[in-house]
């Protein structure tokens, strides 16, 4: 009797669990059908408008895999989303190589750059030229992150793919994300409460170079630059100062690993330390370590208070500077070596 009662109890518990899960099955079906984050299926291009904020690490890796056999890339721009200031078409005249690819990721880490360089090696890409766009936040991170937007593509890290996929499903089911997403798909209208989950401005990806551009924001600035900056509340107060030192033993190990990769390929590489809006200067101790590891002539520090960070019009918002700044920096970095030839 006890065994029979236990079996009946287990059966009732299972039935209750199944009944409770029924309302989520249609939601799960929408995730599988729509693939909102573009990570379930294979895509040759990512040129249709994104509703959700995508995982740029995954997109960049997939874009490379889609094209590297037809275009044997040999030059790469790596870093976080601030690399959008550096366009491939602006870079190629300085390096003399049109087989260049923009391999960036949102919230990139030192770990992510190291793993991407190894991934490129494994796929037979030569590293003729590399431009690394970094800052103290990037240099500090030496492991993967949990958030679905910033998580590394498992094809570069060797992580179990299921764990990567589950992070996106979890995000879809959390904080009514799926409701906001489906509401936008049905109505086509963006409302303020969707802002924490969805984006209402276009992001364009070049299918060959993987350059990222912001056509809507660029058009808005061109149409009314004074109005754009007058209403941009994200470009207000600043806190100039010196960032805390971030390079310790773990960071140094990854920096040395990156340096060894460059040595193997005899890479012509340069580090650009980003001119951040908040005018935070890279800690002198970190700058010294970078210079000693890679050579002072390879490190170009534009952090802190300078002509780029002084002008608000050089920024989209507090996190990203505009392409005309990137063009000026490229000229500073590469012109001396070109003139010396």
C-alpha positions in Angstrom: 0.0 0.0 0.0 2.8 2.4 0.9 4.5 1.7 -2.5 1.2 2.2 -4.3 0.5 5.4 -2.5 4.0 6.7 -3.3 3.5 5.9 -7.0 0.1 7.6 -7.1 1.7 10.6 -5.4 4.5 10.8 -7.9 2.1 10.5 -10.8 -0.1 13.3 -9.4 3.1 15.5 -9.0 4.2 14.8 -12.5 0.7 15.6 -13.9 0.7 18.9 -12.0 4.2 19.7 -13.3 3.0 19.0 -16.9 -0.1 21.1 -16.4 1.9 24.0 -15.0 4.3 23.8 -18.0 1.5 23.9 -20.6 1.2 27.7 -20.7 4.9 28.0 -21.5 4.8 25.6 -24.5 3.4 28.2 -26.9 6.0 30.7 -25.6 8.8 28.1 -26.2 7.3 27.5 -29.7 7.6 31.2 -30.5 11.3 31.1 -29.5 12.0 28.2 -31.7 10.1 29.6 -34.7 11.2 33.2 -34.6 14.8 32.7 -33.2 14.8 36.2 -31.9 18.6 36.3 -31.0 19.6 34.6 -34.3 21.6 31.9 -32.6 19.5 28.7 -33.2 19.9 28.5 -37.0 22.5 29.2 -39.6 22.3 32.6 -41.3 24.4 33.6 -44.3 23.8 37.3 -43.6 22.5 39.4 -40.7 21.1 42.2 -42.9 17.5 42.2 -41.8 16.5 44.6 -39.0 17.1 43.3 -35.5 14.4 43.8 -32.9 16.4 42.4 -30.0 19.9 43.5 -29.0 22.1 40.7 -30.6 25.1 38.9 -29.4 27.8 40.6 -31.5 30.4 37.9 -30.6 28.2 35.2 -32.2 27.4 37.3 -35.2 31.1 38.2 -35.9 32.2 34.6 -35.6 29.4 33.4 -37.9 30.1 36.1 -40.5 33.8 35.1 -40.5 32.8 31.4 -40.9 30.4 32.3 -43.7 33.1 34.1 -45.8 36.6 33.1 -44.8 37.0 30.3 -47.4 36.0 32.6 -50.3 38.0 35.5 -48.8 41.1 34.3 -47.0 41.2 37.2 -44.5 44.7 38.2 -43.3 44.0 41.5 -41.4 41.7 42.0 -38.4 40.3 44.7 -36.2 39.5 43.3 -32.7 38.0 44.9 -29.6 34.7 45.9 -28.1 31.8 47.8 -29.7 34.0 51.0 -29.7 35.7 49.5 -32.7 32.7 50.7 -34.8 34.7 53.9 -35.0 37.3 52.1 -37.2 35.9 51.2 -40.6 37.7 48.6 -42.8 37.6 51.0 -45.7 39.4 53.6 -43.7 42.0 51.1 -42.5 43.0 49.3 -45.7 44.8 52.2 -47.3 47.3 52.2 -44.3 47.9 48.4 -44.3 47.7 47.7 -48.1 45.5 44.7 -47.5 41.9 44.5 -48.7 41.3 41.1 -47.1 40.4 42.7 -43.8 37.7 41.6 -41.3 36.1 43.4 -38.4 36.1 40.8 -35.6 34.6 42.7 -32.6 32.2 41.8 -29.8 30.0 43.8 -27.4 31.7 44.1 -24.0 34.7 42.4 -25.4 37.3 41.0 -22.9 41.0 40.3 -23.0 40.0 36.7 -22.8 37.8 37.1 -25.9 40.5 38.7 -28.0 43.0 35.9 -27.1 40.4 33.2 -27.9 39.6 34.8 -31.2 43.2 35.0 -32.3 43.6 31.3 -31.5 40.4 30.6 -33.4 41.7 32.5 -36.5 44.9 30.5 -36.3 43.0 27.2 -36.1 41.1 28.2 -39.3 44.3 28.9 -41.2 44.0 32.7 -41.3 47.3 34.5 -41.4 47.6 37.5 -39.1 49.3 40.0 -41.3 47.9 43.1 -39.6 45.9 43.4 -36.4 44.4 46.5 -34.8 43.3 46.1 -31.2 41.0 48.7 -29.8 41.1 48.4 -26.0 40.4 50.3 -22.7 40.8 49.5 -19.0 37.4 47.7 -18.9 38.4 45.3 -21.6 41.9 44.7 -20.2 40.4 43.8 -16.8 38.3 40.8 -18.0 40.1 37.5 -18.3 37.1 35.0 -18.4 33.8 34.6 -20.0 30.6 36.4 -18.8 27.2 35.0 -17.9 25.0 37.6 -19.7 23.6 36.3 -23.0 24.6 39.5 -24.9 28.2 39.4 -23.8 28.8 35.6 -23.7 31.5 34.3 -26.0 30.7 32.1 -29.0 31.4 28.5 -27.8 33.1 27.8 -31.2 35.9 30.1 -30.0 36.1 29.0 -26.4 35.4 25.3 -26.5 32.4 25.7 -24.1 29.6 23.2 -24.3 27.1 24.7 -26.9 24.0 23.8 -24.9 25.0 26.1 -22.0 25.4 28.9 -24.5 22.0 28.3 -26.0 20.2 27.9 -22.7 21.4 31.4 -21.7 19.4 32.9 -24.6 16.3 30.8 -23.8 16.6 32.0 -20.2 16.8 35.6 -21.3 13.7 35.2 -23.5 11.7 33.8 -20.6 12.9 36.4 -18.0 11.4 39.8 -17.1 8.6 39.3 -19.7 11.1 39.6 -22.5 9.0 37.3 -24.7 5.9 39.5 -24.1 7.7 42.7 -25.2 9.2 40.9 -28.2 5.9 39.4 -29.4 4.0 42.6 -28.8 6.4 44.5 -31.0 6.2 41.8 -33.7 2.4 42.0 -33.7 1.9 45.7 -33.4 5.1 47.0 -35.0 5.1 49.8 -32.4 7.9 50.5 -30.0 6.9 51.8 -26.5 9.3 53.0 -23.8 8.9 50.0 -21.5 10.4 47.9 -24.3 13.7 49.8 -24.1 15.4 47.5 -21.7 14.9 44.5 -24.0 14.5 45.8 -27.6 16.1 48.3 -29.9 14.2 50.6 -32.2 17.1 51.9 -34.3 18.7 50.1 -37.2 22.1 48.4 -37.1 23.7 47.6 -40.4 26.3 44.8 -40.9 28.5 44.7 -43.9 28.3 41.1 -45.2 32.0 41.1 -46.3 33.9 43.2 -43.8 31.5 42.8 -40.8 31.7 46.6 -40.3 28.8 47.9 -38.1 27.1 51.2 -38.8 24.2 53.1 -37.2 22.3 54.6 -40.1 19.4 56.0 -38.1 21.6 57.8 -35.6 23.9 59.1 -38.3 20.9 60.5 -40.2 19.6 62.1 -37.1 22.9 63.8 -36.4 23.2 65.0 -40.0 19.6 66.3 -40.0 19.8 68.2 -36.7 23.1 67.9 -34.9 22.4 70.7 -32.4 19.1 69.1 -31.5 20.6 65.7 -31.2 23.2 66.8 -28.7 20.9 69.2 -26.8 18.5 66.3 -26.1 21.2 63.7 -25.5 21.0 63.2 -21.7 23.7 60.6 -21.8 26.3 63.2 -22.7 26.2 65.3 -19.6 28.5 65.3 -16.6 32.0 63.8 -16.7 34.4 62.5 -14.1 38.0 62.9 -15.4 40.6 61.0 -13.6 42.9 57.9 -13.7 41.3 54.5 -13.9 42.3 51.9 -11.3 45.1 49.5 -12.3 43.7 46.3 -13.8 46.6 44.3 -15.2 47.5 41.6 -12.7 49.0 38.1 -13.1 45.9 36.7 -15.0 45.8 39.6 -17.4 49.6 39.4 -18.0 49.4 35.7 -18.9 46.8 36.4 -21.6 48.7 39.4 -22.9 51.9 37.3 -23.2 49.8 34.6 -25.0 48.6 37.3 -27.5 52.1 38.6 -27.9 53.4 35.1 -28.7 50.7 34.7 -31.4 51.8 37.9 -33.0 55.4 36.7 -32.9 54.4 33.4 -34.7 52.8 35.3 -37.5 55.2 38.3 -37.5 52.1 40.4 -37.2 52.1 44.2 -37.8 49.9 45.1 -34.8 48.9 48.2 -33.0 47.0 48.8 -29.8 44.7 51.8 -29.6 43.5 52.8 -26.1 40.1 54.4 -26.6 39.4 58.1 -25.9 36.4 57.6 -23.6 33.9 60.3 -23.0 34.3 60.2 -19.2 38.0 61.1 -19.8 39.3 58.3 -17.7 43.0 57.9 -18.3 44.5 54.4 -18.5 46.5 53.8 -15.3 50.2 54.5 -15.9 51.1 51.1 -14.4 48.9 49.3 -17.0 50.4 51.5 -19.8 53.9 50.6 -18.7 53.1 46.8 -18.7 51.6 47.1 -22.2 54.6 49.0 -23.5 57.1 46.5 -22.0 55.2 43.5 -23.3 54.5 44.7 -26.8 56.9 47.6 -27.4 56.2 51.3 -26.7 55.8 52.0 -30.5 52.9 49.6 -30.6 50.8 51.2 -27.9 48.9 54.4 -28.7 47.2 56.0 -25.7 44.3 58.3 -26.5 42.6 58.0 -23.0 42.2 60.8 -20.6 41.7 64.5 -21.3 42.7 65.4 -24.9 41.4 67.0 -28.1 39.2 63.9 -28.9 37.6 63.7 -25.5 37.1 67.4 -25.1 34.5 67.7 -27.9 31.0 66.3 -27.2 30.3 66.1 -30.9 32.8 63.3 -31.2 30.4 60.9 -29.5 27.1 59.1 -30.1 26.6 58.7 -26.3 28.9 58.2 -23.4 30.2 54.8 -24.5 30.9 55.2 -28.3 32.9 57.7 -30.3 32.1 58.4 -34.0 33.9 57.2 -37.2 35.5 60.5 -37.9 37.5 60.1 -34.6 38.6 56.7 -35.8 39.9 58.1 -39.1 41.9 60.7 -37.2 43.4 58.1 -34.9 44.3 55.8 -37.8 46.2 58.7 -39.3 48.1 59.2 -36.1 48.9 55.5 -35.7 50.0 54.6 -39.2 51.1 57.8 -40.9 54.5 57.9 -39.1 55.4 54.4 -40.3 54.2 55.1 -43.9 56.3 58.3 -44.0 59.3 56.4 -42.8 59.2 53.9 -45.7 
